[in-house]
């Protein structure tokens, strides 16, 4: 039985709206306003680079916030799939029916155990490193934050439309910062953004899909090293500083295992510049050796320093990850003094 796409789209979007009603307040005001403008752009179909009508955006935001107040306590709804109903977190069951119809769905948890849902058009499917990769292009339903990639079990979801938005947000933030000679500026300079914004973003997204996939494969490999207890630990410390450190450690391990080795073989520098531009917050703070090696490479010093950094990082982040698991098992991980010491120990 063919799925009723409009009914399914409306259900997934309602679940996205419920999630946003509960979690949009977790964002800083600046990030919230930026995300709302981009959600408006997506919903209304404005191209990137086009000026948004400020008054209309403001009215739309007020109406969306009114809808959220009505939905905040509503339960997530089951998905109408293949003539039946599927729990919105049963992603594998939903995709058994949807993928043959050219659709892809994901329902899972991200940072802070925040749910994320999306429904998109399946662009391609392939297998790599024991994982099934599902790539979507057009999106029918999405939430406010829209992560461009997620791994669930043995499946990696790549969202090209969400990746385009993320790239656009980073470009806008870089322009606002007026700091041209940094990793983001170097990456942006590799594309004709001023002459052809939409075309440049499309090329960027296609290039970065491979980088995002490499990172997600690295996440899967890191999970094999860290073991099943890692996800239980993340759930236990969700929303706190320990979760931020845990995600930074696993991200760095994933890049040392998969992303960086591949990018160092790529003759085009844009992807490495983009990766370094993403090393913000705690993830970059605890890995200064990588930043220093990157700057030496950019100055013409060769890739040897980067190779040494990723080799040292593979051992270091594996050890720090196992140390976090030990502290969690002993009930010590969330103690402020113990966590401060661990952040200092994590520096590489």
N, C-alpha and C positions, 0 to 999 in steps of 0.2 A: 504494500500500500504506500503510495507516494506521500511524503510529508507535506502538510499545508504550510508553506513557507511563511506566509504573512502571520498566521497564528503563532508559529514557532518564534518568529522574529519579535512579535509583541510580547511573548512570554519571557524571552531572554532579556529584552530591553527592560521589562518591568523588574526582573531580578537585578539587573544592573542598577536601576534607579533605587531599589531598596538598599543595595550595598552602598551606593553613594549617600543615601539619606543617613545611613549609620556611620559612615567613615569619612565623608568629605571634610568634616571638622578637624580631622587629624592633620590636615595640611597647614603649612604656614599661610598667612594671608596672601603673600606675593605669589606663591606657587598655586594656591587655590584660584586666584584671579586669572593667571595664565592658563591653567587647565580648563577653566570654564570658557574662556575665549576660544580655545582650540576645540572644545566639545561643540560649541556653537558653530564654528567653521565646518566641522565634520557634518553636523546635523543639517545645516543649511546648504552645504555644497559649495562653499566659497573656496577658490583656489588659494594655494599658498602664495604669499606676496601681495594678495589683494587686501586693501584696507577694509576693516570690518566697520559696520555702522554702529557707533558707540551707543546711541540712544536705544536702538533695537536690541543690542547685546544686553544692556542694562535691564530692559523690560523682560527679556528672555530669562535672565538670571533670576529675577524676582519671581517669575512664574515657576521656574524649575525648583527654587527653594521652597515655594509654597507646596508643590507636588511632593517634595521630599518630606515635608512635615506630615503629610497625610500617609506616607508609606513607611515611616521610620520603624513602626512596630509590626508591620505586615510580615508574614512568613514568606520565604522563598517558594516559588511555585514549581511544580513538576513540569517537565518538558513534554509537549504533545508530539511524540515521535512515532512514526510507523504504526499509527492506529492505536497506540497505547500511551502510557505515561512513564517517564524516566526521571529519577531524582536528579536535580540540577548539578549535583556533585559526582554523578556516575558518568564521567566523561567517556570512558571506554564503551559503555553500553549505548550511549547516545550516538557515538561515531560509527558504531557497527551499522547503524541504519543510515546515517547522514553522509558518510564519505562516499558510498556508491552513488549518491545523488548529487555529488559535486559540492557538498557543504562540509564545513568543519566547525566543531564546537569545543569549547573548553570551559570547565568550571572547576576552580581550585582555589588554593590559598597562597597569598604572597606575604610580603613583609608585615609583621605585626598580626599575622593570621587574618589578614583582610581578604575576604573573598574577591575573586575576579571572575567575570563571565564574558564571553564574547561568542558571536556567531558570524562566520565569514564564508566567502566563496573559496573553495579549494582550488588553488592554482597548480600545485603539483605535490606528489608524494614520492618519497624514496627511502631507502634503507641505508644506514651508515653506522659503522661501529656497533652493531647490534641494536640500534635504535630505529624506530620509525619516525620519519620527519614529515610533518604536514605543514605545508606553506599556504597561507591565505593571502589574497590580495584585497579585494573589496570586502568591507565589513558591513553587516546588516544590523548588528547590535553590539554595543560596547559600553564600558563604564568610564568614569572620569579619568582614572589613572592609566589604563590601557597599556600594560607591560608588553613590549614587542616580542618577548619570548618567554616560554615556560616549559619546564620538563615535568612530566607526570609518568611515573613508572618508566616504561620503555619507550615513551612517545615524547617527541620534542615538537612544540607548536611555535611556528614562526609567523608573525603577523606583519606583513609588509606595510600595510596602511598605518599601523601603530608605529612602526619604525620610522616611516616618513615624518610622522608628527614629532617623534622624539628628536630626530635630526633637526627639524625646523625650530623646535624650542631651544636646542643648544646653539643653533646659529643666531637666533634672536638674542639669546643671553650674551653670546660672544660680542655681537655688534654693540649691545648696550654697554658692555664692559670697556669698550674702546682700547682693547689690548690685542693688537694684531699679531704680535710675535709670540704666540703660545701654541699649544698642540691643536686647539680647535681652529685657530686662525690658519695654521699650516694645512690642516685638512681641508678647510673651506677653499683655500687658494687653489686646490687641485681641480675645482669644478667651476663652470661658468655661471655662478649664482646670479650675478648682476644682469647678465644677458638673457638667461633662460632659467628662471627660478624653478618652474615645474620640471623641466627636463633635467636640470642639475640634481634636484631632489630625487627624481626617479633613478638616476644613475648612482647617486649616493646610497639609496636604499638597497638597490640590487647588489652593490659592492659590499655593503655592510651586512647583508643577510648572511653571507658566508662567514663573516667574523662572528656574528651572533650565534650562528650554528656551531662554530668552533668552541665558543664559550660554553654553550649548553652541553656539547659533548664532553667538555672538560668537567662540567658539573656532574655529569653521570659518572665519569671516571673518579672524580673526587669522592663521590658517594660510595663507590666501591672500596676506596681506601678508608674512609671514615666510618663506614658501617651503618647498620639500620638505626642505631641509637642516636644518630645525628638529628634526624627529623623529629624524634621524640624530644630531644633537648631543645630544638628550636621552638617547638610548641610550648614547652614549659617556660621558656624565657621570653616569649613573644611580647613585643611592645617595650622592652627595656634595652638598656645599654649592652647587656650581654648578647642580645640578638643581633645588634648592629655589628659587634665584634665578630660573632660567629659567621655572619653573612660575608663580612669583609675577608675573613680568613679563607672561607671556601671559594669566594670569587677569585682571590689571588692564587689559590692552589689550582683552580680550574684553568686560569690563564697560563700558568706555568706548565701544566700538563698538556694543554691542547692549543690555546689561542696563539701564544707567543712563538712557539716553535714553527707554526705554519706561517705566521706573518713575517718572520725573519727570512723566509724563503721567497717572499713576494717581492718582485722588483719595483712594484708601485708603492710609494710611501704613504699614500692617503690612509690606508686601513690601519697602519701602525699609529699614525697621528691621531686618528679617531679613538683608538683604544686608549691611548694616553690621555686624551681629553676626557674620557669617561672615568679616569682614576681620581674621582673627587671624594671628599669626605674622609671617613676613617679608612676606607680601602687604600687610598693613596698615602695617608699619613703614616700607616704602619709599614709601607714598602718604599721608603725614600731611595733605596739602592736602585730600584727600577727607574725612578724618575731621573736620577743622576746619570745612569747608563744611557737612557734615552737622549738626554741633552748632549752627552758626549758623542753619541751616534749622529745626532742632527748636525753637530759641529764638524762632522767629517772624521770622527774617530773610529769608525768601523763598528761592526756588530758584536765583536768579541765580548765587550762588557755586558751587553744585553744577554748573551748566551750564558755568561757566568751568573748573572742575576737570576735567570729563570732556573738554572740548575740548582743554585743555592736555595731558591724559593721553593722548589718542589720538596726538598727535604725539610726546610724550615716550617712551611705551612702545614705539612703533614704532621709534624711534631706538635705544633701549637694546637691543631685540631684535636689530636689525641689527648693533649693536656686539658683542653676544655671539657672533653668527655669525662675525664677522670674527676675534675673538679665538680662537674654536674652530678656525677654519681655520688660524690661525697657531700653534696648539698652546699658546696662552697662557692659555686660560680657566681651567684648573684650578690655575694657580700661585697660592698663597695671597695674595701681595702684590698681584697683578694683580686677583684676585677681591675683595679688600678695597677696592681703589680703585674697582672697578666698582659695588659695593654703595653706596658713598658717592655715586658719580655718578648712580646710579639714584634717589636721593631726590627726591621731588617734593612 
